[in-house]
Amino acid sequence: MNEIYFLDTSYIIALEIVNEDRHQSVLANWLTLSRSRPFLVTTTYIFDEVVTFFNSRGLQRKAVEIGDRLLNSPDIELIEIDRDLFDLGWQYFQKYDDKSYSFTDCLSFIVMEQRAIAVALTLDHHFLQAGFQKRP
């Protein structure tokens, strides 16, 4: 069975922007991982962050291209944040008031816990703080 990873906003952005500081390390990581055809899980909130990031920088075509890849790839599951997940994310957000987790991070952590996903593809250290592993 293929490995399963959670796909975070920061990883996608670093992978797609060639002049981003961490592009080379993320690209090298992705080229290594992609050989084993990993299965990726992400959320509609991550989708929103990614397409909004590119669109807000005048890169609407890039936003659409990436959005279409996230929506149509057979190797990516896009989790819809329903009311139950939203409420769990809000509880998590309130519980960890000593952290600077974003609400989107909290939703990601809940999805990872529910799906027993141990590793996130991310540059965000909050995933480590929350008890997960991260790549690169």
N, CA, C and O atoms as a GROMACS GRO file, in nm:
protein
  544
    1MET      N    1   0.084  -0.119   0.000
    1MET     CA    2   0.000   0.000   0.000
    1MET      C    3   0.088   0.125   0.000
    1MET      O    4   0.193   0.129   0.065
    2ASN      N    5   0.044   0.225  -0.073
    2ASN     CA    6   0.119   0.350  -0.082
    2ASN      C    7   0.114   0.425   0.050
    2ASN      O    8   0.017   0.415   0.125
    3GLU      N    9   0.220   0.500   0.077
    3GLU     CA   10   0.222   0.583   0.197
    3GLU      C   11   0.119   0.694   0.182
    3GLU      O   12   0.088   0.738   0.072
    4ILE      N   13   0.066   0.739   0.296
    4ILE     CA   14  -0.033   0.846   0.298
    4ILE      C   15   0.028   0.964   0.372
    4ILE      O   16   0.082   0.950   0.482
    5TYR      N   17   0.018   1.081   0.310
    5TYR     CA   18   0.069   1.205   0.369
    5TYR      C   19  -0.042   1.310   0.368
    5TYR      O   20  -0.130   1.310   0.282
    6PHE      N   21  -0.034   1.401   0.464
    6PHE     CA   22  -0.122   1.517   0.462
    6PHE      C   23  -0.049   1.627   0.385
    6PHE      O   24   0.068   1.653   0.410
    7LEU      N   25  -0.119   1.691   0.292
    7LEU     CA   26  -0.061   1.794   0.206
    7LEU      C   27  -0.102   1.932   0.257
    7LEU      O   28  -0.220   1.965   0.259
    8ASP      N   29  -0.003   2.012   0.298
    8ASP     CA   30  -0.028   2.144   0.356
    8ASP      C   31   0.002   2.256   0.256
    8ASP      O   32   0.076   2.237   0.158
    9THR      N   33  -0.056   2.370   0.283
    9THR     CA   34  -0.041   2.489   0.198
    9THR      C   35   0.104   2.525   0.172
    9THR      O   36   0.143   2.546   0.057
   10SER      N   37   0.185   2.531   0.277
   10SER     CA   38   0.323   2.578   0.263
   10SER      C   39   0.404   2.490   0.168
   10SER      O   40   0.490   2.540   0.095
   11TYR      N   41   0.378   2.363   0.168
   11TYR     CA   42   0.449   2.269   0.080
   11TYR      C   43   0.412   2.296  -0.066
   11TYR      O   44   0.498   2.302  -0.154
   12ILE      N   45   0.283   2.313  -0.092
   12ILE     CA   46   0.237   2.338  -0.229
   12ILE      C   47   0.297   2.467  -0.281
   12ILE      O   48   0.347   2.471  -0.394
   13ILE      N   49   0.293   2.572  -0.201
   13ILE     CA   50   0.346   2.702  -0.244
   13ILE      C   51   0.495   2.691  -0.272
   13ILE      O   52   0.542   2.739  -0.376
   14ALA      N   53   0.570   2.630  -0.182
   14ALA     CA   54   0.715   2.616  -0.203
   14ALA      C   55   0.746   2.530  -0.326
   14ALA      O   56   0.845   2.554  -0.395
   15LEU      N   57   0.664   2.432  -0.352
   15LEU     CA   58   0.684   2.345  -0.469
   15LEU      C   59   0.658   2.421  -0.598
   15LEU      O   60   0.725   2.398  -0.698
   16GLU      N   61   0.561   2.511  -0.597
   16GLU     CA   62   0.518   2.579  -0.719
   16GLU      C   63   0.593   2.708  -0.750
   16GLU      O   64   0.596   2.750  -0.866
   17ILE      N   65   0.654   2.771  -0.651
   17ILE     CA   66   0.722   2.899  -0.674
   17ILE      C   67   0.873   2.874  -0.676
   17ILE      O   68   0.935   2.846  -0.573
   18VAL      N   69   0.930   2.885  -0.794
   18VAL     CA   70   1.070   2.850  -0.816
   18VAL      C   71   1.165   2.937  -0.733
   18VAL      O   72   1.267   2.888  -0.686
   19ASN      N   73   1.133   3.064  -0.715
   19ASN     CA   74   1.223   3.152  -0.640
   19ASN      C   75   1.190   3.160  -0.491
   19ASN      O   76   1.241   3.247  -0.421
   20GLU      N   77   1.106   3.071  -0.443
   20GLU     CA   78   1.077   3.062  -0.299
   20GLU      C   79   1.198   3.000  -0.230
   20GLU      O   80   1.262   2.910  -0.284
   21ASP      N   81   1.228   3.048  -0.110
   21ASP     CA   82   1.349   3.005  -0.038
   21ASP      C   83   1.364   2.854  -0.028
   21ASP      O   84   1.474   2.801  -0.045
   22ARG      N   85   1.257   2.784  -0.001
   22ARG     CA   86   1.264   2.639   0.025
   22ARG      C   87   1.229   2.555  -0.098
   22ARG      O   88   1.212   2.433  -0.088
   23HIS      N   89   1.218   2.619  -0.213
   23HIS     CA   90   1.175   2.546  -0.334
   23HIS      C   91   1.262   2.424  -0.362
   23HIS      O   92   1.210   2.315  -0.386
   24GLN      N   93   1.394   2.439  -0.359
   24GLN     CA   94   1.483   2.328  -0.396
   24GLN      C   95   1.469   2.210  -0.301
   24GLN      O   96   1.467   2.095  -0.346
   25SER      N   97   1.460   2.236  -0.171
   25SER     CA   98   1.448   2.125  -0.076
   25SER      C   99   1.313   2.056  -0.089
   25SER      O  100   1.304   1.933  -0.078
   26VAL      N  101   1.208   2.134  -0.113
   26VAL     CA  102   1.075   2.075  -0.131
   26VAL      C  103   1.069   1.997  -0.262
   26VAL      O  104   1.014   1.887  -0.267
   27LEU      N  105   1.125   2.053  -0.368
   27LEU     CA  106   1.127   1.983  -0.497
   27LEU      C  107   1.204   1.851  -0.486
   27LEU      O  108   1.157   1.748  -0.536
   28ALA      N  109   1.319   1.853  -0.423
   28ALA     CA  110   1.397   1.729  -0.405
   28ALA      C  111   1.317   1.627  -0.325
   28ALA      O  112   1.316   1.508  -0.358
   29ASN      N  113   1.251   1.673  -0.219
   29ASN     CA  114   1.167   1.585  -0.139
   29ASN      C  115   1.055   1.526  -0.223
   29ASN      O  116   1.029   1.405  -0.217
   30TRP      N  117   0.988   1.610  -0.301
   30TRP     CA  118   0.876   1.562  -0.383
   30TRP      C  119   0.922   1.462  -0.488
   30TRP      O  120   0.856   1.361  -0.511
   31LEU      N  121   1.035   1.489  -0.553
   31LEU     CA  122   1.085   1.397  -0.655
   31LEU      C  123   1.116   1.260  -0.595
   31LEU      O  124   1.094   1.157  -0.659
   32THR      N  125   1.168   1.258  -0.475
   32THR     CA  126   1.194   1.131  -0.406
   32THR      C  127   1.063   1.062  -0.369
   32THR      O  128   1.045   0.943  -0.396
   33LEU      N  129   0.972   1.136  -0.307
   33LEU     CA  130   0.843   1.077  -0.264
   33LEU      C  131   0.760   1.028  -0.382
   33LEU      O  132   0.698   0.922  -0.375
   34SER      N  133   0.758   1.105  -0.489
   34SER     CA  134   0.668   1.074  -0.600
   34SER      C  135   0.701   0.942  -0.668
   34SER      O  136   0.616   0.885  -0.737
   35ARG      N  137   0.822   0.893  -0.651
   35ARG     CA  138   0.858   0.762  -0.709
   35ARG      C  139   0.772   0.650  -0.654
   35ARG      O  140   0.745   0.551  -0.722
   36SER      N  141   0.728   0.665  -0.529
   36SER     CA  142   0.646   0.561  -0.466
   36SER      C  143   0.496   0.589  -0.477
   36SER      O  144   0.415   0.520  -0.416
   37ARG      N  145   0.459   0.690  -0.554
   37ARG     CA  146   0.318   0.726  -0.576
   37ARG      C  147   0.241   0.736  -0.444
   37ARG      O  148   0.150   0.656  -0.419
   38PRO      N  149   0.277   0.832  -0.361
   38PRO     CA  150   0.206   0.845  -0.232
   38PRO      C  151   0.063   0.891  -0.254
   38PRO      O  152   0.030   0.952  -0.355
   39PHE      N  153  -0.021   0.860  -0.157
   39PHE     CA  154  -0.158   0.910  -0.157
   39PHE      C  155  -0.160   1.031  -0.066
   39PHE      O  156  -0.109   1.026   0.046
   40LEU      N  157  -0.219   1.139  -0.113
   40LEU     CA  158  -0.220   1.264  -0.039
   40LEU      C  159  -0.361   1.298   0.008
   40LEU      O  160  -0.459   1.276  -0.063
   41VAL      N  161  -0.369   1.350   0.128
   41VAL     CA  162  -0.496   1.396   0.185
   41VAL      C  163  -0.480   1.543   0.218
   41VAL      O  164  -0.379   1.584   0.275
   42THR      N  165  -0.578   1.623   0.183
   42THR     CA  166  -0.580   1.764   0.218
   42THR      C  167  -0.724   1.806   0.241
   42THR      O  168  -0.815   1.723   0.231
   43THR      N  169  -0.745   1.932   0.271
   43THR     CA  170  -0.881   1.978   0.302
   43THR      C  171  -0.922   2.093   0.210
   43THR      O  172  -0.841   2.152   0.140
   44THR      N  173  -1.050   2.121   0.213
   44THR     CA  174  -1.102   2.234   0.137
   44THR      C  175  -1.047   2.367   0.189
   44THR      O  176  -1.039   2.464   0.114
   45TYR      N  177  -1.008   2.372   0.315
   45TYR     CA  178  -0.947   2.494   0.370
   45TYR      C  179  -0.806   2.513   0.313
   45TYR      O  180  -0.767   2.626   0.285
   46ILE      N  181  -0.732   2.406   0.297
   46ILE     CA  182  -0.600   2.414   0.233
   46ILE      C  183  -0.618   2.456   0.087
   46ILE      O  184  -0.546   2.543   0.037
   47PHE      N  185  -0.713   2.395   0.019
   47PHE     CA  186  -0.745   2.432  -0.119
   47PHE      C  187  -0.769   2.583  -0.128
   47PHE      O  188  -0.713   2.650  -0.215
   48ASP      N  189  -0.853   2.635  -0.038
   48ASP     CA  190  -0.885   2.778  -0.036
   48ASP      C  191  -0.759   2.862  -0.017
   48ASP      O  192  -0.738   2.960  -0.089
   49GLU      N  193  -0.675   2.825   0.079
   49GLU     CA  194  -0.553   2.902   0.104
   49GLU      C  195  -0.462   2.905  -0.019
   49GLU      O  196  -0.407   3.010  -0.053
   50VAL      N  197  -0.447   2.792  -0.085
   50VAL     CA  198  -0.356   2.782  -0.200
   50VAL      C  199  -0.407   2.865  -0.317
   50VAL      O  200  -0.332   2.947  -0.371
   51VAL      N  201  -0.531   2.845  -0.357
   51VAL     CA  202  -0.580   2.919  -0.475
   51VAL      C  203  -0.590   3.069  -0.444
   51VAL      O  204  -0.568   3.151  -0.533
   52THR      N  205  -0.624   3.104  -0.322
   52THR     CA  206  -0.629   3.245  -0.284
   52THR      C  207  -0.490   3.307  -0.286
   52THR      O  208  -0.473   3.420  -0.331
   53PHE      N  209  -0.390   3.234  -0.237
   53PHE     CA  210  -0.252   3.282  -0.239
   53PHE      C  211  -0.210   3.320  -0.381
   53PHE      O  212  -0.163   3.431  -0.405
   54PHE      N  213  -0.227   3.229  -0.475
   54PHE     CA  214  -0.183   3.255  -0.612
   54PHE      C  215  -0.268   3.362  -0.680
   54PHE      O  216  -0.215   3.448  -0.749
   55ASN      N  217  -0.398   3.356  -0.661
   55ASN     CA  218  -0.487   3.455  -0.722
   55ASN      C  219  -0.457   3.596  -0.671
   55ASN      O  220  -0.460   3.691  -0.748
   56SER      N  221  -0.430   3.609  -0.541
   56SER     CA  222  -0.405   3.742  -0.483
   56SER      C  223  -0.273   3.802  -0.530
   56SER      O  224  -0.248   3.921  -0.507
   57ARG      N  225  -0.190   3.724  -0.593
   57ARG     CA  226  -0.064   3.772  -0.649
   57ARG      C  227  -0.071   3.788  -0.801
   57ARG      O  228   0.031   3.794  -0.868
   58GLY      N  229  -0.193   3.793  -0.852
   58GLY     CA  230  -0.213   3.812  -0.995
   58GLY      C  231  -0.186   3.689  -1.078
   58GLY      O  232  -0.165   3.699  -1.199
   59LEU      N  233  -0.186   3.574  -1.015
   59LEU     CA  234  -0.156   3.448  -1.084
   59LEU      C  235  -0.281   3.360  -1.090
   59LEU      O  236  -0.280   3.245  -1.046
   60GLN      N  237  -0.387   3.416  -1.146
   60GLN     CA  238  -0.515   3.346  -1.149
   60GLN      C  239  -0.507   3.216  -1.229
   60GLN      O  240  -0.564   3.115  -1.188
   61ARG      N  241  -0.438   3.218  -1.341
   61ARG     CA  242  -0.424   3.095  -1.421
   61ARG      C  243  -0.351   2.986  -1.343
   61ARG      O  244  -0.387   2.869  -1.349
   62LYS      N  245  -0.247   3.026  -1.270
   62LYS     CA  246  -0.173   2.932  -1.186
   62LYS      C  247  -0.265   2.878  -1.077
   62LYS      O  248  -0.261   2.759  -1.045
   63ALA      N  249  -0.346   2.965  -1.018
   63ALA     CA  250  -0.441   2.923  -0.914
   63ALA      C  251  -0.537   2.818  -0.969
   63ALA      O  252  -0.564   2.718  -0.904
   64VAL      N  253  -0.588   2.841  -1.089
   64VAL     CA  254  -0.680   2.746  -1.152
   64VAL      C  255  -0.608   2.615  -1.184
   64VAL      O  256  -0.663   2.507  -1.161
   65GLU      N  257  -0.488   2.623  -1.236
   65GLU     CA  258  -0.410   2.503  -1.270
   65GLU      C  259  -0.388   2.415  -1.146
   65GLU      O  260  -0.410   2.294  -1.149
   66ILE      N  261  -0.344   2.478  -1.038
   66ILE     CA  262  -0.319   2.403  -0.915
   66ILE      C  263  -0.450   2.351  -0.856
   66ILE      O  264  -0.458   2.237  -0.812
   67GLY      N  265  -0.552   2.436  -0.857
   67GLY     CA  266  -0.683   2.394  -0.807
   67GLY      C  267  -0.736   2.274  -0.883
   67GLY      O  268  -0.788   2.180  -0.823
   68ASP      N  269  -0.723   2.277  -1.015
   68ASP     CA  270  -0.769   2.164  -1.096
   68ASP      C  271  -0.691   2.036  -1.064
   68ASP      O  272  -0.748   1.927  -1.059
   69ARG      N  273  -0.560   2.050  -1.041
   69ARG     CA  274  -0.479   1.932  -1.005
   69ARG      C  275  -0.525   1.874  -0.871
   69ARG      O  276  -0.537   1.752  -0.857
   70LEU      N  277  -0.550   1.961  -0.774
   70LEU     CA  278  -0.596   1.914  -0.644
   70LEU      C  279  -0.733   1.847  -0.653
   70LEU      O  280  -0.759   1.747  -0.586
   71LEU      N  281  -0.819   1.901  -0.737
   71LEU     CA  282  -0.955   1.847  -0.750
   71LEU      C  283  -0.961   1.719  -0.832
   71LEU      O  284  -1.046   1.634  -0.807
   72ASN      N  285  -0.872   1.704  -0.928
   72ASN     CA  286  -0.886   1.595  -1.025
   72ASN      C  287  -0.785   1.482  -1.013
   72ASN      O  288  -0.797   1.381  -1.082
   73SER      N  289  -0.687   1.496  -0.927
   73SER     CA  290  -0.586   1.390  -0.915
   73SER      C  291  -0.645   1.269  -0.844
   73SER      O  292  -0.709   1.282  -0.740
   74PRO      N  293  -0.625   1.150  -0.901
   74PRO     CA  294  -0.672   1.028  -0.833
   74PRO      C  295  -0.588   0.995  -0.709
   74PRO      O  296  -0.626   0.908  -0.630
   75ASP      N  297  -0.476   1.065  -0.692
   75ASP     CA  298  -0.387   1.040  -0.578
   75ASP      C  299  -0.405   1.141  -0.465
   75ASP      O  300  -0.326   1.144  -0.370
   76ILE      N  301  -0.509   1.223  -0.476
   76ILE     CA  302  -0.536   1.324  -0.372
   76ILE      C  303  -0.682   1.314  -0.329
   76ILE      O  304  -0.773   1.314  -0.411
   77GLU      N  305  -0.701   1.305  -0.198
   77GLU     CA  306  -0.836   1.311  -0.143
   77GLU      C  307  -0.855   1.449  -0.079
   77GLU      O  308  -0.780   1.488   0.010
   78LEU      N  309  -0.955   1.520  -0.126
   78LEU     CA  310  -0.988   1.653  -0.074
   78LEU      C  311  -1.103   1.637   0.025
   78LEU      O  312  -1.216   1.606  -0.013
   79ILE      N  313  -1.073   1.660   0.152
   79ILE     CA  314  -1.172   1.643   0.259
   79ILE      C  315  -1.254   1.770   0.272
   79ILE      O  316  -1.201   1.879   0.295
   80GLU      N  317  -1.384   1.756   0.258
   80GLU     CA  318  -1.477   1.867   0.279
   80GLU      C  319  -1.491   1.892   0.430
   80GLU      O  320  -1.517   1.799   0.507
   81ILE      N  321  -1.473   2.016   0.470
   81ILE     CA  322  -1.489   2.050   0.611
   81ILE      C  323  -1.638   2.073   0.638
   81ILE      O  324  -1.693   2.179   0.607
   82ASP      N  325  -1.701   1.972   0.695
   82ASP     CA  326  -1.844   1.984   0.729
   82ASP      C  327  -1.858   2.043   0.868
   82ASP      O  328  -1.758   2.078   0.932
   83ARG      N  329  -1.979   2.056   0.916
   83ARG     CA  330  -2.003   2.119   1.046
   83ARG      C  331  -1.937   2.042   1.160
   83ARG      O  332  -1.884   2.103   1.254
   84ASP      N  333  -1.939   1.909   1.154
   84ASP     CA  334  -1.877   1.830   1.261
   84ASP      C  335  -1.726   1.854   1.269
   84ASP      O  336  -1.672   1.875   1.377
   85LEU      N  337  -1.658   1.852   1.154
   85LEU     CA  338  -1.514   1.879   1.152
   85LEU      C  339  -1.485   2.022   1.195
   85LEU      O  340  -1.390   2.049   1.268
   86PHE      N  341  -1.568   2.114   1.148
   86PHE     CA  342  -1.553   2.254   1.185
   86PHE      C  343  -1.559   2.270   1.337
   86PHE      O  344  -1.475   2.337   1.396
   87ASP      N  345  -1.658   2.207   1.399
   87ASP     CA  346  -1.674   2.216   1.545
   87ASP      C  347  -1.556   2.154   1.618
   87ASP      O  348  -1.509   2.210   1.718
   88LEU      N  349  -1.507   2.040   1.570
   88LEU     CA  350  -1.390   1.977   1.632
   88LEU      C  351  -1.266   2.066   1.618
   88LEU      O  352  -1.186   2.078   1.711
   89GLY      N  353  -1.251   2.128   1.501
   89GLY     CA  354  -1.140   2.220   1.479
   89GLY      C  355  -1.148   2.340   1.571
   89GLY      O  356  -1.046   2.387   1.623
   90TRP      N  357  -1.268   2.391   1.592
   90TRP     CA  358  -1.287   2.505   1.680
   90TRP      C  359  -1.254   2.468   1.825
   90TRP      O  360  -1.194   2.546   1.898
   91GLN      N  361  -1.295   2.349   1.866
   91GLN     CA  362  -1.261   2.302   2.002
   91GLN      C  363  -1.109   2.290   2.018
   91GLN      O  364  -1.054   2.330   2.121
   92TYR      N  365  -1.043   2.236   1.917
   92TYR     CA  366  -0.897   2.222   1.920
   92TYR      C  367  -0.832   2.360   1.930
   92TYR      O  368  -0.739   2.380   2.008
   93PHE      N  369  -0.880   2.453   1.850
   93PHE     CA  370  -0.827   2.589   1.847
   93PHE      C  371  -0.838   2.653   1.986
   93PHE      O  372  -0.743   2.717   2.032
   94GLN      N  373  -0.952   2.636   2.050
   94GLN     CA  374  -0.973   2.694   2.183
   94GLN      C  375  -0.888   2.625   2.290
   94GLN      O  376  -0.839   2.690   2.382
   95LYS      N  377  -0.871   2.495   2.277
   95LYS     CA  378  -0.798   2.416   2.376
   95LYS      C  379  -0.650   2.456   2.382
   95LYS      O  380  -0.592   2.460   2.491
   96TYR      N  381  -0.591   2.486   2.268
   96TYR     CA  382  -0.448   2.516   2.262
   96TYR      C  383  -0.424   2.666   2.248
   96TYR      O  384  -0.362   2.712   2.153
   97ASP      N  385  -0.476   2.740   2.345
   97ASP     CA  386  -0.465   2.886   2.340
   97ASP      C  387  -0.322   2.935   2.368
   97ASP      O  388  -0.294   3.054   2.350
   98ASP      N  389  -0.234   2.845   2.409
   98ASP     CA  390  -0.094   2.882   2.430
   98ASP      C  391  -0.011   2.868   2.302
   98ASP      O  392   0.107   2.901   2.300
   99LYS      N  393  -0.074   2.821   2.195
   99LYS     CA  394  -0.006   2.805   2.066
   99LYS      C  395  -0.059   2.910   1.968
   99LYS      O  396  -0.164   2.970   1.990
  100SER      N  397   0.015   2.931   1.862
  100SER     CA  398  -0.031   3.024   1.759
  100SER      C  399  -0.082   2.949   1.636
  100SER      O  400  -0.061   2.992   1.522
  101TYR      N  401  -0.149   2.836   1.661
  101TYR     CA  402  -0.205   2.758   1.552
  101TYR      C  403  -0.312   2.838   1.479
  101TYR      O  404  -0.395   2.904   1.543
  102SER      N  405  -0.311   2.831   1.347
  102SER     CA  406  -0.423   2.888   1.272
  102SER      C  407  -0.541   2.792   1.282
  102SER      O  408  -0.524   2.674   1.314
  103PHE      N  409  -0.659   2.843   1.254
  103PHE     CA  410  -0.777   2.757   1.254
  103PHE      C  411  -0.762   2.648   1.148
  103PHE      O  412  -0.802   2.533   1.170
  104THR      N  413  -0.704   2.683   1.034
  104THR     CA  414  -0.681   2.584   0.929
  104THR      C  415  -0.586   2.475   0.978
  104THR      O  416  -0.607   2.357   0.949
  105ASP      N  417  -0.482   2.513   1.053
  105ASP     CA  418  -0.393   2.413   1.113
  105ASP      C  419  -0.472   2.318   1.201
  105ASP      O  420  -0.456   2.196   1.193
  106CYS      N  421  -0.558   2.373   1.285
  106CYS     CA  422  -0.636   2.290   1.378
  106CYS      C  423  -0.723   2.190   1.302
  106CYS      O  424  -0.734   2.074   1.342
  107LEU      N  425  -0.785   2.235   1.195
  107LEU     CA  426  -0.865   2.144   1.112
  107LEU      C  427  -0.777   2.035   1.051
  107LEU      O  428  -0.816   1.919   1.045
  108SER      N  429  -0.658   2.073   1.007
  108SER     CA  430  -0.564   1.976   0.951
  108SER      C  431  -0.526   1.871   1.054
  108SER      O  432  -0.520   1.752   1.024
  109PHE      N  433  -0.500   1.915   1.177
  109PHE     CA  434  -0.462   1.822   1.284
  109PHE      C  435  -0.575   1.723   1.313
  109PHE      O  436  -0.550   1.605   1.333
  110ILE      N  437  -0.697   1.773   1.315
  110ILE     CA  438  -0.813   1.686   1.340
  110ILE      C  439  -0.824   1.580   1.230
  110ILE      O  440  -0.843   1.462   1.258
  111VAL      N  441  -0.813   1.624   1.104
  111VAL     CA  442  -0.820   1.530   0.992
  111VAL      C  443  -0.708   1.426   1.002
  111VAL      O  444  -0.731   1.307   0.981
  112MET      N  445  -0.588   1.471   1.033
  112MET     CA  446  -0.476   1.378   1.046
  112MET      C  447  -0.500   1.278   1.158
  112MET      O  448  -0.472   1.159   1.142
  113GLU      N  449  -0.551   1.324   1.270
  113GLU     CA  450  -0.583   1.232   1.381
  113GLU      C  451  -0.689   1.131   1.340
  113GLU      O  452  -0.674   1.012   1.364
  114GLN      N  453  -0.796   1.179   1.278
  114GLN     CA  454  -0.906   1.090   1.239
  114GLN      C  455  -0.862   0.987   1.136
  114GLN      O  456  -0.909   0.873   1.139
  115ARG      N  457  -0.774   1.025   1.047
  115ARG     CA  458  -0.727   0.936   0.940
  115ARG      C  459  -0.600   0.859   0.977
  115ARG      O  460  -0.549   0.782   0.896
  116ALA      N  461  -0.550   0.881   1.097
  116ALA     CA  462  -0.425   0.818   1.143
  116ALA      C  463  -0.309   0.846   1.046
  116ALA      O  464  -0.232   0.757   1.012
  117ILE      N  465  -0.299   0.972   1.004
  117ILE     CA  466  -0.190   1.016   0.917
  117ILE      C  467  -0.082   1.076   1.006
  117ILE      O  468  -0.106   1.173   1.078
  118ALA      N  469   0.036   1.018   1.001
  118ALA     CA  470   0.144   1.060   1.091
  118ALA      C  471   0.232   1.171   1.035
  118ALA      O  472   0.294   1.245   1.111
  119VAL      N  473   0.236   1.183   0.901
  119VAL     CA  474   0.333   1.273   0.838
  119VAL      C  475   0.263   1.375   0.750
  119VAL      O  476   0.175   1.342   0.669
  120ALA      N  477   0.304   1.501   0.767
  120ALA     CA  478   0.253   1.609   0.683
  120ALA      C  479   0.364   1.657   0.590
  120ALA      O  480   0.480   1.666   0.630
  121LEU      N  481   0.327   1.687   0.468
  121LEU     CA  482   0.416   1.755   0.375
  121LEU      C  483   0.394   1.903   0.401
  121LEU      O  484   0.296   1.961   0.355
  122THR      N  485   0.486   1.964   0.474
  122THR     CA  486   0.467   2.101   0.521
  122THR      C  487   0.600   2.164   0.558
  122THR      O  488   0.699   2.094   0.583
  123LEU      N  489   0.602   2.295   0.562
  123LEU     CA  490   0.715   2.370   0.616
  123LEU      C  491   0.679   2.431   0.750
  123LEU      O  492   0.760   2.501   0.810
  124ASP      N  493   0.560   2.405   0.796
  124ASP     CA  494   0.503   2.464   0.918
  124ASP      C  495   0.543   2.383   1.041
  124ASP      O  496   0.507   2.266   1.052
  125HIS      N  497   0.617   2.445   1.132
  125HIS     CA  498   0.662   2.376   1.254
  125HIS      C  499   0.548   2.342   1.349
  125HIS      O  500   0.566   2.262   1.441
  126HIS      N  501   0.431   2.401   1.329
  126HIS     CA  502   0.316   2.371   1.416
  126HIS      C  503   0.277   2.224   1.409
  126HIS      O  504   0.225   2.170   1.507
  127PHE      N  505   0.301   2.159   1.297
  127PHE     CA  506   0.268   2.016   1.286
  127PHE      C  507   0.355   1.934   1.382
  127PHE      O  508   0.307   1.837   1.441
  128LEU      N  509   0.481   1.974   1.398
  128LEU     CA  510   0.568   1.907   1.496
  128LEU      C  511   0.518   1.933   1.638
  128LEU      O  512   0.512   1.841   1.719
  129GLN      N  513   0.482   2.058   1.667
  129GLN     CA  514   0.430   2.092   1.799
  129GLN      C  515   0.306   2.010   1.833
  129GLN      O  516   0.284   1.974   1.949
  130ALA      N  517   0.226   1.982   1.732
  130ALA     CA  518   0.101   1.908   1.753
  130ALA      C  519   0.124   1.756   1.759
  130ALA      O  520   0.029   1.680   1.777
  131GLY      N  521   0.249   1.713   1.746
  131GLY     CA  522   0.280   1.571   1.763
  131GLY      C  523   0.291   1.490   1.635
  131GLY      O  524   0.296   1.368   1.639
  132PHE      N  525   0.295   1.558   1.521
  132PHE     CA  526   0.307   1.489   1.393
  132PHE      C  527   0.450   1.500   1.342
  132PHE      O  528   0.530   1.578   1.393
  133GLN      N  529   0.481   1.421   1.241
  133GLN     CA  530   0.609   1.432   1.171
  133GLN      C  531   0.585   1.521   1.050
  133GLN      O  532   0.472   1.540   1.006
  134LYS      N  533   0.694   1.577   0.997
  134LYS     CA  534   0.680   1.658   0.876
  134LYS      C  535   0.794   1.630   0.780
  134LYS      O  536   0.903   1.590   0.820
  135ARG      N  537   0.766   1.650   0.655
  135ARG     CA  538   0.865   1.642   0.548
  135ARG      C  539   0.855   1.771   0.469
  135ARG      O  540   0.744   1.823   0.458
  136PRO      N  541   0.957   1.826   0.416
  136PRO     CA  542   1.092   1.773   0.414
  136PRO      C  543   1.161   1.794   0.547
  136PRO      O  544   1.276   1.756   0.564
   0.00000   0.00000   0.00000
